[in-house]
Each structure stands twice: as structure tokens, then as C-alpha cells.
């Protein structure tokens, strides 16, 4: 039967079969190339970049949350992990937010705790009397407190030093005349200056609060030398400073109940302010900057639309010149 068909018909049939096979290959090739091109397009898109960035930042944040440090950046510590002490919890301080200011009533109470309790051993060298004006006290109140302290001044006309009442420009007096006297009165230990203590300690106000309220009896098997006190938050768990805050130790002027935790919270707030007196003004300036740049951004967008609106909306027509 095939012999009866003309030779041209056989050639046409073979050509049609080859064409169908090539079409099938082309269909499969187009499907494969389409999927690969879609994947390549996704890799080159902004969504892929944002997803990779979000995954990287999220993993770094999760690592820092779990281990307390950034990955691949080891921290250098003077103490071993066993000597670091218990890590303090995070407390909801009223000034912790981006735009939150200090509780100035707490600063006033905290200064009272410092003056009646802490000032017996710790100095506050970087704070002058004038720094309290408008923050926790009025100018008249600060003048009265400054005049209660005698400062050495001079020399006078006879070349002698003399004592005078304090002024607003004077810095708060130290409890000891020199470092040797401080060590002699505290069994060889030097009480640190509290001006920058919040910024100088890891954990900041959380650590100071936990330290002041963390005095407990030592656990079984833990030996404490004579003159030392057990505190789980202090490196080594043995601190020479005894517990100084007890319920009712201070009588607040505003009638606030003077519990141990309340006094610790107030004095830590005061010390935090002492370490950063510019705290409130810095946040206020930041808010002003946000308002200013937001207004400038809005004005620039309006000017841009005003200047470019007629250029982008104009219609260009192609005209033919007629001789």
C-alpha cells in the first residue's frame, strides 16, 4: 500500500512528524525557561532583597536576645563568666521610651536618699548645685542647701585661705578629703564616685537597682569573708558595701511610702539623671528635628509636584512641516 503512495506524500508526512516533535521540545523548553526566568526575576527583585535583609536582621536580633551579645563579635571581659554575677532583670523605667522624660518628682526624692544615705561614703564630683535648679528644686531651695556647706576659698588680702558658705556654682562636696582617707574609713575599699556610675556599669540603672535590692543570705556552701556581704548581682557575689536601704529609712517630703524598692528606684533615677543631665533636652531636640525634617519633606514633595506637574502632564504631538 505504501508503494502505491507518491514519493512526495511520504516526504510531507515525515516533515510533519519532525515539526510536531520540534514543537513538543519547544513547548517543554519554553516551560522550563519560563520557570527559571520567573525565579531569576524574583532573585533580582526588591522583595528578595528585603526578605534576605529581614532574615539577616531577625537572626542577629534573636541571637543577641538569646546570648546577650552580637554574633562574630566577642566581648572582652575582665572577669570570667562565673565572676560576672547574676544578670539584672529589665525594669520599666519611666524615662526608657524614645520620647519619655525623667520623673522629676522621683529625681527630687532620689536626691534626698543620696543626701541622707549615700553621701556619707560616695561623692558626686561632676554635679554642681546649679544643676539641680529647675530639675528637682527651685533656685531658692538650692541656695539654702548650698549655704549649709562650708567651702574653702582664697587667698584673701592677707594671703590666707578662709571658709565661706556655698554658692550655686560650687560642686557638691565629697565625703572625704582625699582617696587615702576614703580607703582608711572603709577598710581599704574605695567608694566610687556616683556621677557616672549608671553609664559605667553594664546594665545601667537595672544593675544599680538590682544591686541595691539584691542583698540576701549566702546559699549553702558559699563562704563569705569577714567584712563582706553576699549579693548575687555583684561580680564575685561578695561586696564590701553592706545593705544601706531599709523600709522607712527616709521620710519623704511628699508623703511617698519609703519602702526599700521605692528608695532604690528614686536614687537610681537621680543617679541616671546625674549621668545624663542633658537627657530630656536631647530627646526634645530630637523631636524638634523630626518635626522640622518632616515639614521640609512635605514642602519639597509639594514643590516637586508643583514644578513637574505640567511637564509630566503635557502632550507632545508630532507635526509635519509643509513646504
VOKE-518289 format. One line per field, with one value per residue (C-alpha): residue number from 1; chain; x, y, z. Coordinates in Angstrom, 3 decimals. Layout:
// VOKE-518289
i: (NUM,...) $
ch: (A,...) $
xx: (X,...) $
yy: (Y,...) $
zz: (Z,...) $
This chain:
// VOKE-518289
i: (1,2,3,4,5,6,7,8,9,10,11,12,13,14,15,16,17,18,19,20,21,22,23,24,25,26,27,28,29,30,31,32,33,34,35,36,37,38,39,40,41,42,43,44,45,46,47,48,49,50,51,52,53,54,55,56,57,58,59,60,61,62,63,64,65,66,67,68,69,70,71,72,73,74,75,76,77,78,79,80,81,82,83,84,85,86,87,88,89,90,91,92,93,94,95,96,97,98,99,100,101,102,103,104,105,106,107,108,109,110,111,112,113,114,115,116,117,118,119,120,121,122,123,124,125,126,127,128,129,130,131,132,133,134,135,136,137,138,139,140,141,142,143,144,145,146,147,148,149,150,151,152,153,154,155,156,157,158,159,160,161,162,163,164,165,166,167,168,169,170,171,172,173,174,175,176,177,178,179,180,181,182,183,184,185,186,187,188,189,190,191,192,193,194,195,196,197,198,199,200,201,202,203,204,205,206,207,208,209,210,211,212,213,214,215,216,217,218,219,220,221,222,223,224,225,226,227,228,229,230,231,232,233,234,235,236,237,238,239,240,241,242,243,244,245,246,247,248,249,250,251,252,253,254,255,256,257,258,259,260,261,262,263,264,265,266,267,268,269,270,271,272,273,274,275,276,277,278,279,280,281,282,283,284,285,286,287,288,289,290,291,292,293,294,295,296,297,298,299,300,301,302,303,304,305,306,307,308,309,310,311,312,313,314,315,316,317,318,319,320,321,322,323) $
ch: (A,A,A,A,A,A,A,A,A,A,A,A,A,A,A,A,A,A,A,A,A,A,A,A,A,A,A,A,A,A,A,A,A,A,A,A,A,A,A,A,A,A,A,A,A,A,A,A,A,A,A,A,A,A,A,A,A,A,A,A,A,A,A,A,A,A,A,A,A,A,A,A,A,A,A,A,A,A,A,A,A,A,A,A,A,A,A,A,A,A,A,A,A,A,A,A,A,A,A,A,A,A,A,A,A,A,A,A,A,A,A,A,A,A,A,A,A,A,A,A,A,A,A,A,A,A,A,A,A,A,A,A,A,A,A,A,A,A,A,A,A,A,A,A,A,A,A,A,A,A,A,A,A,A,A,A,A,A,A,A,A,A,A,A,A,A,A,A,A,A,A,A,A,A,A,A,A,A,A,A,A,A,A,A,A,A,A,A,A,A,A,A,A,A,A,A,A,A,A,A,A,A,A,A,A,A,A,A,A,A,A,A,A,A,A,A,A,A,A,A,A,A,A,A,A,A,A,A,A,A,A,A,A,A,A,A,A,A,A,A,A,A,A,A,A,A,A,A,A,A,A,A,A,A,A,A,A,A,A,A,A,A,A,A,A,A,A,A,A,A,A,A,A,A,A,A,A,A,A,A,A,A,A,A,A,A,A,A,A,A,A,A,A,A,A,A,A,A,A,A,A,A,A,A,A,A,A,A,A,A,A,A,A,A,A,A,A,A,A,A,A,A,A) $
xx: (0.000,2.889,4.323,1.205,1.655,3.585,7.053,6.093,3.387,5.889,8.236,5.404,4.407,7.959,8.252,5.040,6.267,9.557,7.698,5.438,8.440,10.214,7.036,6.866,10.510,9.911,6.903,8.931,11.823,9.548,8.011,11.427,12.815,9.681,10.024,13.738,13.182,10.485,12.854,15.617,13.244,12.359,16.039,16.633,13.569,13.400,11.247,14.126,16.500,14.016,13.396,17.114,17.698,14.785,16.022,19.546,18.432,15.937,18.501,21.044,18.410,17.334,20.956,21.567,18.374,19.427,23.115,23.351,25.990,26.345,27.497,31.105,31.971,33.236,33.295,36.366,35.647,37.976,36.109,35.212,31.519,31.387,32.520,30.116,27.283,23.615,22.347,19.834,16.248,14.936,12.707,10.081,11.742,9.569,12.294,13.094,10.969,12.205,10.317,9.898,11.471,12.659,10.237,11.354,9.471,11.455,14.677,13.862,13.187,16.309,18.459,17.045,18.055,21.520,21.978,20.797,22.216,24.719,26.580,28.211,30.582,30.096,30.934,29.174,32.052,30.538,27.294,27.130,24.371,23.151,22.395,19.517,17.781,14.715,15.141,14.265,14.406,13.854,16.726,15.933,15.860,19.207,20.775,19.707,21.165,24.424,24.852,24.677,28.069,31.334,33.859,37.497,38.290,41.008,43.538,42.277,44.136,46.389,47.199,45.230,42.603,39.169,35.820,32.714,29.141,28.493,27.209,25.253,28.456,30.133,30.223,28.788,31.288,32.995,32.641,36.425,39.266,41.311,41.446,43.610,41.100,38.297,40.150,41.079,37.437,36.152,38.576,40.780,37.923,37.421,33.782,33.343,32.139,28.470,28.421,28.705,28.069,24.931,26.809,29.928,28.218,26.897,23.128,22.923,20.015,18.803,22.100,22.202,18.613,19.210,22.397,20.708,17.846,19.781,21.237,20.340,21.803,24.519,23.480,24.695,28.343,29.200,31.852,31.937,34.984,34.655,33.543,31.994,28.326,26.613,24.943,24.055,24.279,27.786,30.711,32.077,28.916,30.884,30.685,32.217,29.311,26.687,22.988,22.061,18.367,15.692,11.966,11.200,14.835,13.915,10.856,9.835,8.589,5.702,4.443,5.514,5.949,9.703,9.981,13.304,12.311,10.872,14.067,16.204,14.064,14.263,18.010,18.691,16.557,18.540,21.867,20.661,19.890,23.301,24.968,22.875,21.675,21.036,18.693,15.412,16.807,18.357,15.026,13.283,15.804,15.307,11.545,12.065,14.367,11.732,9.095,11.434,12.570,9.017,7.846,10.746,9.991,6.336,7.286,9.830,7.289,4.733,7.239,8.361,4.786,4.091,7.181,6.960,3.190,2.855,5.964,4.751,1.177,1.929,1.074,3.668,2.386,4.456,3.730,4.750,6.279,4.586,6.633) $
yy: (0.000,2.323,1.566,2.999,6.380,9.025,9.847,13.452,12.354,10.316,13.282,15.555,13.068,12.800,16.587,16.913,14.376,16.210,19.508,18.100,16.735,20.076,21.808,19.499,20.210,23.914,23.684,21.917,24.305,27.344,25.966,25.332,28.683,30.422,28.965,29.715,33.264,33.818,32.597,34.807,37.754,37.137,36.972,40.320,41.976,44.227,41.679,39.184,41.851,42.869,39.231,38.467,41.641,40.876,37.316,38.537,41.258,38.934,36.186,38.640,40.117,36.652,35.633,38.804,38.162,34.599,35.132,38.818,39.712,40.091,37.084,37.050,39.985,38.514,40.807,41.235,40.894,41.385,38.670,35.158,34.322,32.734,36.013,38.270,37.838,37.375,39.382,42.013,41.962,44.763,47.213,49.520,52.868,55.882,57.515,54.423,55.316,57.208,60.368,59.834,62.236,61.754,61.640,64.853,64.096,60.860,62.819,65.063,62.058,60.348,63.330,63.152,59.474,60.307,63.192,61.254,57.818,57.666,60.959,59.584,57.491,58.350,61.610,63.322,65.316,66.263,67.757,71.384,72.899,74.895,71.664,70.973,74.266,73.691,69.912,68.913,72.135,75.838,78.319,79.469,75.906,75.104,78.298,77.329,73.820,75.183,77.703,74.894,73.655,75.464,75.715,76.673,79.718,82.300,83.531,86.779,90.087,88.676,85.596,83.211,80.693,81.145,79.346,80.667,79.433,77.513,79.087,77.739,77.479,75.172,71.429,69.078,68.410,64.999,62.971,62.543,65.000,62.525,58.919,57.715,58.962,57.213,53.900,54.223,54.737,51.801,49.016,49.587,49.760,52.940,54.014,55.006,58.396,58.198,60.914,58.451,55.172,54.386,54.691,52.992,49.718,47.080,47.028,50.696,51.548,47.935,46.794,49.542,48.841,45.082,45.624,47.839,45.382,42.141,41.584,38.110,35.400,33.414,29.998,26.838,26.166,29.749,31.194,34.927,36.582,38.850,42.331,41.148,40.800,38.427,39.960,37.798,40.724,41.836,40.236,37.519,37.739,39.295,43.072,45.154,47.638,46.484,46.869,50.523,50.733,49.596,50.296,53.655,54.823,58.131,60.283,61.736,65.301,64.431,61.602,58.745,55.457,54.932,51.223,49.677,49.296,52.839,54.372,52.274,53.327,57.016,57.114,55.209,57.718,60.545,58.892,58.288,61.978,62.822,60.716,62.329,65.801,66.581,63.578,65.481,68.274,65.738,63.990,67.345,68.397,65.065,65.584,69.094,67.670,65.103,67.847,70.098,67.439,66.146,69.641,70.123,66.757,67.692,71.086,69.531,66.979,69.725,71.892,68.924,68.137,71.804,72.239,68.954,68.523,70.484,68.832,65.311,66.039,67.841,66.167,66.197,65.967,65.208,67.728,67.541,70.578,71.599,73.349) $
zz: (0.000,0.808,-2.589,-4.198,-2.411,-4.244,-3.031,-2.246,0.183,2.191,2.385,3.591,6.318,7.587,7.584,9.641,12.227,12.651,13.022,15.750,17.631,17.478,18.686,21.697,22.504,22.132,24.448,27.123,26.629,26.932,30.143,31.669,30.582,31.867,35.353,35.501,34.269,36.912,39.628,38.249,38.217,41.866,42.803,41.134,42.676,45.709,47.516,47.541,48.879,51.584,52.550,52.843,54.860,57.182,57.727,58.499,60.914,62.593,63.115,64.549,66.893,68.032,68.648,70.681,72.669,73.499,74.238,75.121,72.506,68.755,66.708,65.418,67.728,71.008,74.004,76.172,79.888,82.803,84.703,83.738,83.122,86.585,88.162,86.277,88.744,88.068,85.098,86.298,85.008,82.838,84.704,83.119,83.835,83.137,81.003,78.929,75.890,72.857,73.817,77.583,80.065,83.611,86.519,88.216,91.423,91.594,90.984,93.963,96.194,94.868,95.799,99.307,99.515,98.210,100.649,103.710,102.878,100.021,100.546,103.703,101.542,97.864,96.111,93.218,91.770,88.405,89.709,90.848,92.937,89.947,88.073,90.471,89.664,87.524,87.653,91.193,93.246,92.869,92.873,96.419,97.745,96.147,97.537,101.044,100.647,99.216,102.027,104.582,103.351,104.093,101.236,101.451,99.328,98.994,99.478,100.942,101.121,103.855,101.755,103.946,102.997,104.521,104.783,103.072,102.513,99.334,96.127,93.184,91.143,93.686,93.148,95.707,98.485,98.712,101.923,102.275,101.657,99.612,98.397,101.277,103.832,101.943,101.922,105.574,106.569,104.502,105.322,102.281,99.757,97.749,97.354,93.690,92.582,91.570,88.909,86.005,87.811,85.772,82.465,83.824,84.767,82.382,82.719,83.716,86.038,86.051,87.553,90.206,91.279,91.392,93.396,95.996,96.470,95.959,99.449,100.698,102.856,101.062,99.785,101.446,100.732,99.763,102.070,102.804,104.323,107.313,106.326,103.028,102.108,99.703,96.637,93.658,91.204,92.166,90.272,92.513,94.684,97.570,98.083,100.836,100.908,103.356,102.775,103.283,102.322,104.751,104.888,106.486,106.489,104.816,105.384,102.034,101.916,99.595,101.790,99.493,101.325,101.762,101.049,100.057,96.432,96.288,97.691,95.324,92.355,93.293,93.930,90.696,88.787,90.390,89.506,85.966,85.661,87.163,84.458,81.706,82.715,79.040,78.650,78.426,76.262,73.880,73.337,72.992,70.325,68.552,68.433,67.063,64.386,63.394,63.116,61.107,58.641,58.230,57.333,54.924,53.301,52.828,51.362,48.997,47.755,47.165,45.299,43.235,42.187,41.509,39.335,37.448,37.131,33.886,32.418,33.140,32.051,28.785,25.473,22.720,19.170,16.104,13.380,9.786,8.143,4.953,2.300) $
